[in-house]
Amino acid sequence: MESNSKKHRSWAEPYKMKMVELIRMTDPAYREEAIKAAGYNTFLLKSEDVYIDLLTDSGTSAMSDVQWAGMMMGDEAYAGSRNFYHLEAVIQKYYGYKHVVPTHQGRGAENIVSKIMIKPGDIIPGNMYFTTTRLHQELAGGIFKDVIIDEAHDSLNLFPFKGNIDMNKLQKLVDTYGASKIPYVSVATSVNMAGGQPISIANLKELRAFTLKYGIKVIHDMTRVAENAWFIKMREKGYENKSVAEIVLEICNLTDGATMSAKKDALVNIGGFLALNDDELYEEASNMVVVYEGLHTYGGLAGRDMEAMAIGIVESVSDDHIRARIGQVEYLGHKLQDAGVPIVLPIGGHGIFVDAKRFLPHVPQTAFPAQALAAEIYLDSGVRSMERGIVSAGRNSETGDHNFPELELVRLTIPRRVYTQAHMDVVAESLAEVYANRENIRGLKMVFEPKYLRFFQAKFEKI
Ligand SMILES: *Cc1c(COP(=O)(O)O)cnc(C)c1O
């Protein structure tokens, strides 16, 4: 196979197109009206007003013909659908977890695992927070503590595994609160909020030894595990000749359970699951899912959704797939670097994270620089991105003040198998243009603030 050859070849896709979706191109005057009406929040734009949609890689993948064929094989029985058993077998084979509870998407699994494992006052260490993950931990009475290495908060640091856990920070939490207050460590692969940065196998092994010693479990946010595995293959000694599938299994085997948003890695438009090795925890989860999602053999999904997910999981751990997926992200990243646009390095797995602090040094964080920059990019080209900075970080649950994150980023998230190299060229051209005119960009003021996950629905006005 060409993929094992040492010859230089482009990252070109291991698929071809047989259907296309037409998208609309708009003019600047139209976009000015649209973004104003959306309160300068790209989440509130109508998708039909967007040319290239890099809002998220969540649920935006293109499914394969095999997945679409699988949709036609949906067994829409209320209980015991054959698609559930197929999904369960695929998860056991490729991820190695023993029990599977399907959920409508990732946060459904987060809700259940938080409710069954966290007691009020418990401490939940994690390698940087994710919005929905942390909120469910807090709603269950837990207190999130960030234990990611300091390098992760520095957008210029080139450390290859910026998703790693700082074992000293974890030890301190155990010393301060006691291991019995820590039900589990919440460990994400391809840490989203750090810019899609990977965790190493060596670090996961250290974490496994540490948690076994203290009787603490490890719950894996495996939303982008295959992308993390690719970086391990590229960067970690001893893994260059292992397949992505082998590395994915090794990662999962170092943890006790997982929450999955199958809308990312697993190449489906909707779906997720909770996986657990412990029999008793599974009993509780399979009871709890009935309350919030649906019976434990469908969890809020149609049979056809579970079938597409089962097939997507197998496609997602193929080396050829991941090489092209990350190759495209890197292609865009290198174009932006060539244009002098400040981005988070190393380039992550699922998108490019533009450093709004360095892009707009004249805009204070309280004027929401990343939010303003995302609006400006849309105005320039109809490209939709999203804020990952102070708006996403929300407010401190005790003091009510803004959380002030180190990283103030605009995320250009690349959907899987959707856009072409020429689309990436347009994105880079637009960012270069906005960067050249950056001095004209002023900040925003927030005029509407929702209580939960405010970044989704907050509204702004230009200062
Ligand atoms: C998307 C995501 C989630 C939540 O999953 P949903 O399917 O959106 O509910 C959790 N963790 C990470 C890292 C994610 O990217």
The ligand as an SDF file (V2000), in Angstrom:
LIG
                    3D

 15 15  0  0  0  0  0  0  0  0999 V2000
  -18.0930   17.8970   21.7930 C   0  0  0  0  0  0  0  0  0  0  0  0
  -17.3960   17.4950   23.0090 C   0  0  0  0  0  0  0  0  0  0  0  0
  -18.0830   17.0220   24.1310 C   0  0  0  0  0  0  0  0  0  0  0  0
  -19.5920   17.0230   24.2330 C   0  0  0  0  0  0  0  0  0  0  0  0
  -20.1760   16.2250   23.2890 O   0  0  0  0  0  0  0  0  0  0  0  0
  -21.5770   16.5960   22.5750 P   0  0  0  0  0  0  0  0  0  0  0  0
  -21.7570   15.4870   21.6030 O   0  0  0  0  0  0  0  0  0  0  0  0
  -21.4250   17.9340   21.9310 O   0  0  0  0  0  0  0  0  0  0  0  0
  -22.6240   16.6000   23.6320 O   0  0  0  0  0  0  0  0  0  0  0  0
  -17.3370   16.5950   25.2190 C   0  0  0  0  0  0  0  0  0  0  0  0
  -15.9960   16.6470   25.2120 N   0  0  0  0  0  0  0  0  0  0  0  0
  -15.3110   17.1100   24.1670 C   0  0  0  0  0  0  0  0  0  0  0  0
  -13.8120   17.1510   24.2150 C   0  0  0  0  0  0  0  0  0  0  0  0
  -15.9720   17.5620   23.0360 C   0  0  0  0  0  0  0  0  0  0  0  0
  -15.2790   18.0510   21.9980 O   0  0  0  0  0  0  0  0  0  0  0  0
  1  2  1  0
  2  3  1  0
  2 14  2  0
  3  4  1  0
  3 10  2  0
  4  5  1  0
  5  6  1  0
  6  7  2  0
  6  8  1  0
  6  9  1  0
 10 11  1  0
 11 12  2  0
 12 13  1  0
 12 14  1  0
 14 15  1  0
M  END
$$$$
